[in-house]
Amino acid sequence: MKNTCIIIAFMVLSVFLTNCTNKSDEYIDPRGTNYAGSESCIQCHKAESESAFHSSHFKATSPALKENVLGHFSKGKNTFVYDKNTKLVMEERNDTLYQVLYKNNKEVEAYPFEVLFGVKHAQTSAYWKNHYTYELPVSYYKSLNSWATSPGYSATVPNFERKIEKECYGCHSSNIASRYITTSSDSITFTNMEVEDFMNPKTLIYGIDCERCHGPAKKHVQTHLKFPDLKLAQDIVSFKKLTRQQKIDACAICHSGNDKLKIKSRFEFRPGDNLLDYFRGVPGSNDNKVYDVHGNQLGLLSQSKCFKKNETMTCMNCHNPHENTSKSMVSYSKICMSCHQDPKHTPETLKTVSKTAMAENCIECHMPKQDSNAIRFQQSNTAAMSSYSLRTHKIGIYPANKK
């Protein structure tokens, strides 16, 4: 009996010790041994993690599992027509989703959904071939609740050979590494150095994860699991301690466009770094430059009087990076009115806009939705061209928004 009790006690102790194992010690991150992986953050930051894992940031890229893919695959809603003889059909085959090209009702080519880009407004997909990813020619758009041409694609000629550059992953994922031959030996290694555009699928970390914004967290996790009573964050960059410019740069690494001269890979950026060390020509307050509403939110914001006059304003005054953008215009209006407590409106505005609208929806007038000049799409070769509309980040006074 005594031996039995000892064995049971040992088993209970073993289970206890197993459950207390530091998850970050078991995880191997392709970015290096100083990374812990987002799963390790849940142990202490459950609320933030659960919110972030459902955000557009975290789903900026994702694996093409059926539960992640947007769009219709049922008959009547899954076909894109190029011409009377040529069509592209979205199909499910043996638990894998495909875009299948037919000519004269005969299958010509079939390409799988393997990597998904985006989830908030639209979703574009890609497939792997020889360490490259290629964009599929048809995307799903929430504004249409339908399939239409992927950005820049023809509505009359199917094309499966447009390569997705690594630069796209720089803002849509947390890591993807190149393959190159080292100079010291003939062995092949994988690294973020952009010697070649080759990419190893095993090094892809989908979406913008915790450590993409907060930096390597392995030591941070180990310290706080060992000393759970510590109140101040150790061994990690605290956004509270960053300067205004450092906070802006942390967002601007992805939200300031990609039309500048690149010096270093976006993947090397860590919170607290200077964006000028990565790019030349960072957007400033150049009021004459025209920025598209897609991709360069900082460029637009930097032209706003609100941004220029408020020395403490950052992206996070309005946005919680752990959450999706709020659908409530009232919440944004409250932020506006924290500075504009007694806004002056023209007599015309006072006549045409209700007091409720002015109090609860500053955004609709002062940050209206605008059509992107970079993205347009068609539902078929005979359909009208549709525009991709996004809310501008250039806060200002606009002509009456009639949309």
Backbone hydrogen bonds in HBPLUS format (Angstrom, degrees):
<---DONOR---> <-ACCEPTOR-->    atom                        ^
c    i                          cat <-CA-CA->   ^        H-A-AA   ^      H-
h    n   atom  resd res      DA  || num        DHA   H-A  angle D-A-AA Bond
n    s   type  num  typ     dist DA aas  dist angle  dist       angle   num
A0005-CYS N   A0001-MET O   2.99 MM   4  6.33 156.7  2.04 151.8 157.1     1
A0006-ILE N   A0002-LYS O   3.04 MM   4  6.34 156.2  2.10 147.9 154.5     2
A0007-ILE N   A0003-ASN O   2.95 MM   4  6.21 156.7  2.00 147.3 153.3     3
A0008-ILE N   A0004-THR O   2.91 MM   4  6.20 163.0  1.94 153.1 157.5     4
A0009-ALA N   A0005-CYS O   2.87 MM   4  6.03 163.7  1.90 150.6 155.3     5
A0010-PHE N   A0006-ILE O   2.92 MM   4  6.11 152.7  2.00 144.9 152.5     6
A0011-MET N   A0007-ILE O   2.91 MM   4  6.20 151.0  2.00 146.8 155.0     7
A0012-VAL N   A0008-ILE O   2.93 MM   4  6.25 160.6  1.97 155.2 159.7     8
A0013-LEU N   A0009-ALA O   2.96 MM   4  6.16 161.4  2.00 147.6 152.8     9
A0014-SER N   A0010-PHE O   2.89 MM   4  6.09 149.3  1.98 142.9 151.5    10
A0015-VAL N   A0011-MET O   3.00 MM   4  6.30 156.9  2.05 149.7 154.9    11
A0016-PHE N   A0012-VAL O   2.96 MM   4  6.21 161.7  1.99 150.2 155.5    12
A0017-LEU N   A0013-LEU O   2.91 MM   4  6.12 162.4  1.95 150.1 154.4    13
A0018-THR N   A0014-SER O   2.93 MM   4  6.09 150.2  2.02 143.3 151.9    14
A0019-ASN N   A0015-VAL O   2.95 MM   4  6.22 157.9  2.00 153.2 158.1    15
A0020-CYS N   A0016-PHE O   3.15 MM   4  6.37 133.8  2.37 140.0 152.1    16
A0021-THR N   A0018-THR O   3.18 MM   3  5.32 162.0  2.21 106.4 110.9    17
A0025-ASP N   A0022-ASN O   2.96 MM   3  5.52 149.2  2.06 112.8 121.7    18
A0026-GLU N   A0023-LYS O   3.05 MM   3  5.40 142.9  2.19 106.4 116.5    19
A0032-GLY N   A0029-ASP O   3.07 MM   3  5.66 160.9  2.11 118.6 124.1    20
A0035-TYR N   A0032-GLY O   3.32 MM   3  5.95 160.2  2.36 118.8 120.3    21
A0218-LYS N   A0034-ASN O   3.07 MM 184  5.06 156.9  2.13 136.5 132.4    22
A0040-SER N   A0037-GLY O   3.11 MM   3  5.86 147.3  2.23 118.7 125.9    23
A0041-CYS N   A0038-SER O   2.95 MM   3  5.38 148.9  2.05 111.1 120.4    24
A0042-ILE N   A0039-GLU O   3.34 MM   3  5.74 147.3  2.46 106.9 114.3    25
A0044-CYS N   A0041-CYS O   3.26 MM   3  6.03 145.2  2.39 118.3 124.2    26
A0045-HIS N   A0041-CYS O   2.86 MM   4  5.69 156.1  1.91 160.4 166.7    27
A0049-SER N   A0045-HIS O   2.93 MM   4  5.95 157.3  1.98 150.7 158.1    28
A0050-GLU N   A0046-LYS O   2.92 MM   4  6.06 169.7  1.93 157.2 159.4    29
A0051-SER N   A0047-ALA O   3.12 MM   4  6.26 157.0  2.18 145.9 152.2    30
A0052-ALA N   A0048-GLU O   2.86 MM   4  5.99 164.0  1.88 148.3 153.6    31
A0053-PHE N   A0049-SER O   2.84 MM   4  5.93 158.1  1.88 155.4 160.6    32
A0054-HIS N   A0051-SER O   3.20 MM   3  5.57 152.3  2.28 107.3 115.4    33
A0055-SER N   A0052-ALA O   3.00 MM   3  5.04 165.7  2.02 111.4 114.6    34
A0059-LYS N   A0055-SER O   3.15 MM   4  6.38 137.0  2.35 138.2 150.4    35
A0060-ALA N   A0057-HIS O   3.18 MM   3  5.21 156.9  2.24 112.7 110.8    36
A0208-ILE N   A0057-HIS O   2.91 MM 151  5.27 163.1  1.93 129.4 132.4    37
A0118-GLY N   A0060-ALA O   2.92 MM  58  4.74 158.1  1.96 120.7 128.0    38
A0062-SER N   A0116-LEU O   3.04 MM  54  5.17 138.8  2.22 133.1 140.7    39
A0116-LEU N   A0062-SER O   2.89 MM  54  5.17 162.7  1.92 163.4 166.0    40
A0065-LEU N   A0063-PRO O   2.81 MM   2  5.66 141.8  1.95  99.5  91.1    41
A0064-ALA N   A0114-GLU O   3.32 MM  50  4.85 149.3  2.42 121.0 117.1    42
A0068-ASN N   A0065-LEU O   2.86 MM   3  5.33 151.3  1.94 115.3 124.6    43
A0069-VAL N   A0065-LEU O   3.26 MM   4  6.49 135.0  2.47 152.1 164.7    44
A0077-LYS N   A0074-SER O   3.07 MM   3  5.82 161.2  2.10 143.0 146.9    45
A0090-MET N   A0078-ASN O   2.80 MM  12  5.12 165.2  1.82 154.9 160.0    46
A0080-PHE N   A0088-LEU O   2.76 MM   8  5.06 164.1  1.79 154.3 159.9    47
A0088-LEU N   A0080-PHE O   2.77 MM   8  5.06 162.3  1.80 152.1 158.4    48
A0381-ASN N   A0081-VAL O   3.13 MM 300  6.45 153.9  2.20 165.8 172.5    49
A0082-TYR N   A0086-THR O   2.96 MM   4  5.35 152.6  2.04 137.9 144.9    50
A0083-ASP N   A0086-THR O   3.21 MM   3  5.12 167.6  2.22 136.6 137.7    51
A0086-THR N   A0083-ASP O   3.18 MM   3  5.12 142.3  2.33  99.7 110.4    52
A0104-ASN N   A0085-ASN O   2.77 MM  19  4.91 157.6  1.82 140.8 148.6    53
A0087-LYS N   A0102-TYR O   3.06 MM  15  5.41 159.4  2.10 148.5 153.7    54
A0102-TYR N   A0087-LYS O   2.88 MM  15  5.41 170.6  1.89 167.0 168.4    55
A0089-VAL N   A0100-VAL O   2.83 MM  11  5.15 165.2  1.85 147.0 150.3    56
A0100-VAL N   A0089-VAL O   2.87 MM  11  5.15 171.8  1.88 145.7 148.5    57
A0091-GLU N   A0098-TYR O   2.91 MM   7  5.23 158.6  1.96 143.4 150.5    58
A0098-TYR N   A0091-GLU O   2.73 MM   7  5.23 159.2  1.77 158.9 164.8    59
A0093-ARG N   A0096-THR O   2.72 MM   3  5.24 171.7  1.72 163.9 164.0    60
A0096-THR N   A0093-ARG O   2.96 MM   3  5.24 155.0  2.03 112.5 120.7    61
A0113-PHE N   A0097-LEU O   2.87 MM  16  5.63 158.5  1.91 147.9 147.7    62
A0099-GLN N   A0111-TYR O   2.88 MM  12  5.45 158.4  1.93 155.6 160.8    63
A0111-TYR N   A0099-GLN O   3.04 MM  12  5.45 165.5  2.07 143.6 146.9    64
A0101-LEU N   A0109-GLU O   2.80 MM   8  5.22 156.8  1.86 148.9 156.9    65
A0108-VAL N   A0101-LEU O   2.78 MM   7  5.55 171.3  1.78 162.3 160.1    66
A0103-LYS N   A0106-LYS O   2.91 MM   3  5.30 160.1  1.95 147.4 147.8    67
A0106-LYS N   A0103-LYS O   2.99 MM   3  5.30 158.8  2.03 110.2 117.1    68
A0114-GLU N   A0126-ALA O   2.86 MM  12  5.78 148.1  1.97 160.9 165.3    69
A0115-VAL N   A0126-ALA O   3.05 MM  11  5.07 156.2  2.11 135.0 137.5    70
A0126-ALA N   A0115-VAL O   2.84 MM  11  5.07 135.4  2.04 146.8 156.5    71
A0117-PHE N   A0124-THR O   2.72 MM   7  5.14 159.4  1.76 167.7 171.0    72
A0124-THR N   A0117-PHE O   2.99 MM   7  5.14 155.7  2.05 148.8 152.0    73
A0142-LYS N   A0121-HIS O   3.00 MM  21  5.61 162.1  2.03 152.6 157.0    74
A0123-GLN N   A0140-TYR O   2.87 MM  17  5.30 152.1  1.95 153.0 158.3    75
A0140-TYR N   A0123-GLN O   3.02 MM  17  5.30 165.9  2.04 151.9 152.7    76
A0136-LEU N   A0125-SER O   2.89 MM  11  5.62 177.3  1.89 146.7 146.7    77
A0127-TYR N   A0134-TYR O   2.98 MM   7  5.47 149.9  2.07 144.4 152.3    78
A0134-TYR N   A0127-TYR O   2.89 MM   7  5.47 156.0  1.95 153.2 160.6    79
A0129-LYS N   A0132-TYR O   2.84 MM   3  5.38 156.3  1.89 158.0 161.9    80
A0132-TYR N   A0129-LYS O   3.09 MM   3  5.38 138.9  2.27 107.7 119.4    81
A0199-MET N   A0131-HIS O   2.87 MM  68  4.98 150.2  1.96 135.3 143.8    82
A0164-ILE N   A0133-THR O   2.82 MM  31  5.60 171.6  1.83 152.2 151.3    83
A0135-GLU N   A0162-ARG O   2.92 MM  27  5.73 155.8  1.98 168.4 169.2    84
A0150-SER N   A0137-PRO O   2.89 MM  13  5.30 166.5  1.91 132.3 130.2    85
A0139-SER N   A0148-ALA O   2.77 MM   9  5.58 156.5  1.83 171.9 176.3    86
A0148-ALA N   A0139-SER O   2.86 MM   9  5.58 154.6  1.93 157.7 165.2    87
A0141-TYR N   A0146-SER O   3.00 MM   5  5.79 172.1  2.01 161.9 162.1    88
A0144-LEU N   A0141-TYR O   3.24 MM   3  5.54 140.0  2.41 103.0 113.0    89
A0145-ASN N   A0141-TYR O   2.85 MM   4  5.81 129.0  2.11 139.4 155.2    90
A0146-SER N   A0141-TYR O   3.34 MM   5  5.79 153.1  2.42 148.5 152.0    91
A0149-THR N   A0378-GLN O   2.86 MM 229  5.46 151.4  1.94 146.0 152.7    92
A0153-TYR N   A0150-SER O   2.94 MM   3  5.47 158.7  1.98 149.2 147.7    93
A0168-CYS N   A0165-GLU O   3.05 MM   3  5.72 145.5  2.18 114.3 122.0    94
A0169-TYR N   A0166-LYS O   2.95 MM   3  5.21 120.3  2.31 102.9 117.6    95
A0170-GLY N   A0166-LYS O   3.09 MM   4  6.46 134.3  2.31 142.9 156.3    96
A0171-CYS N   A0168-CYS O   3.35 MM   3  5.90 154.7  2.42 109.6 114.9    97
A0172-HIS N   A0168-CYS O   3.20 MM   4  6.30 131.2  2.45 136.2 149.8    98
A0173-SER N   A0169-TYR O   2.88 MM   4  5.11 132.7  2.10 143.8 140.1    99
A0174-SER N   A0205-ILE O   2.94 MM  31  5.28 168.0  1.95 159.1 160.7   100
A0205-ILE N   A0175-ASN O   2.94 MM  30  5.06 154.0  2.01 137.1 140.2   101
A0200-ASN N   A0177-ALA O   3.18 MM  23  6.04 147.6  2.29 156.6 164.9   102
A0178-SER N   A0191-THR O   2.57 MM  13  5.29 143.8  1.69 154.0 152.7   103
A0191-THR N   A0178-SER O   2.97 MM  13  5.29 152.5  2.04 139.9 148.4   104
A0180-TYR N   A0189-THR O   3.41 MM   9  6.27 164.6  2.44 166.7 170.7   105
A0203-THR N   A0200-ASN O   2.90 MM   3  5.56 162.2  1.93 123.9 129.7   106
A0204-LEU N   A0201-PRO O   3.22 MM   3  5.42 166.4  2.24 109.0 113.0   107
A0212-ARG N   A0209-ASP O   3.13 MM   3  5.42 144.0  2.27 105.9 116.4   108
A0213-CYS N   A0210-CYS O   3.26 MM   3  5.79 137.0  2.46 106.9 116.1   109
A0214-HIS N   A0210-CYS O   2.89 MM   4  6.00 149.5  1.98 146.0 155.9   110
A0215-GLY N   A0211-GLU O   2.94 MM   4  4.56 134.7  2.15 114.0 118.5   111
A0221-VAL N   A0217-ALA O   2.88 MM   4  6.06 163.3  1.91 162.6 164.9   112
A0222-GLN N   A0218-LYS O   3.05 MM   4  6.31 168.3  2.07 153.1 156.4   113
A0223-THR N   A0219-LYS O   2.91 MM   4  6.03 161.8  1.95 149.8 154.5   114
A0224-HIS N   A0220-HIS O   3.11 MM   4  6.30 167.2  2.12 151.3 154.1   115
A0225-LEU N   A0221-VAL O   3.00 MM   4  6.09 145.9  2.11 151.0 159.7   116
A0226-LYS N   A0222-GLN O   3.10 MM   4  6.14 146.9  2.22 140.2 148.9   117
A0227-PHE N   A0223-THR O   2.84 MM   4  6.03 145.2  1.96 143.3 153.9   118
A0230-LEU N   A0227-PHE O   3.16 MM   3  5.95 170.8  2.17 126.6 128.7   119
A0241-LYS N   A0238-SER O   2.99 MM   3  5.54 148.9  2.09 112.3 120.9   120
A0242-LEU N   A0239-PHE O   3.13 MM   3  5.14 155.9  2.19 102.3 109.7   121
A0247-LYS N   A0243-THR O   3.02 MM   4  6.28 154.8  2.08 152.0 158.3   122
A0248-ILE N   A0244-ARG O   3.00 MM   4  6.30 159.6  2.04 151.2 157.0   123
A0249-ASP N   A0245-GLN O   2.82 MM   4  6.01 161.3  1.86 149.9 155.3   124
A0250-ALA N   A0246-GLN O   3.06 MM   4  6.21 145.9  2.18 139.4 147.5   125
A0251-CYS N   A0248-ILE O   3.09 MM   3  5.41 133.3  2.32 104.6 116.3   126
A0252-ALA N   A0248-ILE O   2.77 MM   4  5.94 158.4  1.82 151.8 159.3   127
A0253-ILE N   A0249-ASP O   3.01 MM   4  5.98 133.9  2.23 147.0 151.4   128
A0254-CYS N   A0251-CYS O   3.21 MM   3  6.15 162.2  2.24 122.4 126.0   129
A0255-HIS N   A0251-CYS O   3.01 MM   4  5.96 152.6  2.08 139.0 145.9   130
A0298-LEU N   A0255-HIS O   2.99 MM  43  6.11 170.7  2.00 173.0 174.4   131
A0257-GLY N   A0295-GLY O   2.86 MM  38  4.99 127.0  2.14 155.0 138.8   132
A0280-ARG N   A0261-LEU O   2.93 MM  19  5.18 152.7  2.00 143.3 152.3   133
A0263-ILE N   A0278-TYR O   2.72 MM  15  4.93 171.5  1.73 146.2 143.5   134
A0268-GLU N   A0265-SER O   3.09 MM   3  5.62 157.0  2.14 112.9 119.4   135
A0269-PHE N   A0266-ARG O   3.03 MM   3  5.46 157.6  2.08 113.4 120.3   136
A0273-ASP N   A0270-ARG O   2.90 MM   3  5.65 156.8  1.96 151.3 153.7   137
A0277-ASP N   A0274-ASN O   2.95 MM   3  5.62 160.6  1.99 118.1 124.4   138
A0278-TYR N   A0275-LEU O   2.90 MM   3  5.33 160.9  1.94 113.9 120.2   139
A0279-PHE N   A0275-LEU O   3.03 MM   4  6.31 150.1  2.12 155.2 164.6   140
A0289-LYS N   A0286-ASN O   3.31 MM   3  5.80 156.2  2.37 111.1 117.3   141
A0300-LEU N   A0296-ASN O   3.33 MM   4  6.65 157.0  2.39 146.8 151.9   142
A0301-LEU N   A0297-GLN O   2.87 MM   4  6.08 168.0  1.89 154.0 158.0   143
A0302-SER N   A0298-LEU O   2.80 MM   4  5.83 157.1  1.85 153.0 158.3   144
A0303-GLN N   A0300-LEU O   3.10 MM   3  5.46 154.3  2.16 108.4 116.4   145
A0304-SER N   A0301-LEU O   3.00 MM   3  5.35 163.6  2.02 114.6 119.7   146
A0308-LYS N   A0304-SER O   3.10 MM   4  6.40 158.5  2.15 149.0 155.2   147
A0309-LYS N   A0305-LYS O   2.91 MM   4  5.94 157.6  1.96 154.2 158.5   148
A0310-ASN N   A0306-CYS O   3.09 MM   4  5.97 143.0  2.23 140.4 148.9   149
A0313-MET N   A0310-ASN O   3.37 MM   3  5.50 164.0  2.39 106.4 111.1   150
A0317-ASN N   A0314-THR O   3.15 MM   3  5.61 168.2  2.17 113.5 116.5   151
A0318-CYS N   A0315-CYS O   3.26 MM   3  6.10 152.7  2.34 117.4 122.1   152
A0319-HIS N   A0315-CYS O   3.09 MM   4  6.10 151.0  2.17 140.2 148.3   153
A0323-GLU N   A0320-ASN O   2.90 MM   3  5.52 167.9  1.92 126.1 130.0   154
A0333-SER N   A0329-MET O   2.97 MM   4  6.21 153.7  2.04 148.2 156.3   155
A0334-LYS N   A0330-VAL O   3.02 MM   4  6.29 150.1  2.11 151.0 157.5   156
A0335-ILE N   A0332-TYR O   3.03 MM   3  5.12 121.6  2.39  96.4 111.1   157
A0336-CYS N   A0332-TYR O   2.99 MM   4  6.41 157.7  2.04 151.4 157.5   158
A0337-MET N   A0333-SER O   2.88 MM   4  6.11 162.5  1.91 153.3 157.6   159
A0338-SER N   A0335-ILE O   3.21 MM   3  5.24 148.3  2.31  97.7 107.1   160
A0339-CYS N   A0336-CYS O   3.14 MM   3  5.92 159.5  2.18 116.5 122.0   161
A0340-HIS N   A0336-CYS O   2.92 MM   4  6.00 172.6  1.93 146.4 148.4   162
A0350-LEU N   A0346-THR O   2.99 MM   4  6.30 160.9  2.02 156.8 162.4   163
A0351-LYS N   A0347-PRO O   3.06 MM   4  6.25 137.2  2.25 139.6 150.1   164
A0351-LYS N   A0348-GLU O   3.22 MM   3  5.18 129.0  2.50  92.5 105.5   165
A0352-THR N   A0348-GLU O   3.06 MM   4  6.26 148.8  2.16 146.1 154.3   166
A0353-VAL N   A0349-THR O   2.84 MM   4  5.63 149.1  1.93 158.2 161.0   167
A0358-MET N   A0354-SER O   3.04 MM   4  6.35 158.6  2.09 150.3 156.3   168
A0359-ALA N   A0355-LYS O   2.98 MM   4  6.12 142.6  2.12 141.1 150.9   169
A0360-GLU N   A0356-THR O   2.85 MM   4  5.93 141.5  2.00 147.7 158.3   170
A0361-ASN N   A0357-ALA O   2.83 MM   4  5.28 132.2  2.06 144.6 148.0   171
A0366-HIS N   A0362-CYS O   2.99 MM   4  6.05 167.0  2.01 158.7 162.7   172
A0367-MET N   A0363-ILE O   2.73 MM   4  4.89 146.9  1.84 141.2 141.3   173
A0396-GLY N   A0366-HIS O   3.13 MM  30  5.18 161.1  2.17 138.7 144.5   174
A0392-THR N   A0368-PRO O   3.09 MM  24  6.05 175.0  2.09 145.1 143.6   175
A0370-GLN N   A0390-LEU O   2.77 MM  20  5.59 164.3  1.79 151.1 149.9   176
A0390-LEU N   A0370-GLN O   2.99 MM  20  5.59 156.4  2.04 156.8 154.2   177
A0372-SER N   A0388-TYR O   2.82 MM  16  5.53 158.4  1.86 148.6 155.1   178
A0377-PHE N   A0386-SER O   3.04 MM   9  5.26 158.6  2.09 140.0 146.4   179
A0386-SER N   A0377-PHE O   2.70 MM   9  5.26 171.2  1.71 163.8 166.7   180
A0383-ALA N   A0380-SER O   3.26 MM   3  5.14 151.1  2.35  98.4 106.8   181
